Amino acid sequence: MLSLAILATLTVIGVTLVAAMLVIPAVIARMLTDSFARMLWLSTVVGAICGLVGMYLSYFAGVPSGTMIVLVGAALFVIVLAITRGRGLRRSAGLDHHAEPLSVPTA
């Protein structure tokens, strides 16, 4: 029973890492631009950079490469989030028109 639980957990963790590798560069690119064409190119570049840096760091740190690639992507996400101060997340969620508080006219 324990070995089946470990195998199932490893499978889920692998799928989660793959999903993170696909999603994180796209979210970073979306936070930085409104143009879909620029987002495609930027997410490709961000993904390639995360992959290269993650592989390089995993070699010297002695950790699995998939984990390090996702950690590099997460660190880059936090940096972009700090630089944009959350503006990119509001844009990604389509909440720009809700950024200003609504004023209620008084009678």
Secondary structure, 3 states (H helix, E strand, C coil): CHHHHHHHHHHHHHHHHHHHHHHHHHHHHHHHCCCHHHHHHHHHHHHHHHHHHHHHHHHHHCCCHHHHHHHHHHHHHHHHHHHHCCHHHHHHHCCHHHCCCCCCCCC
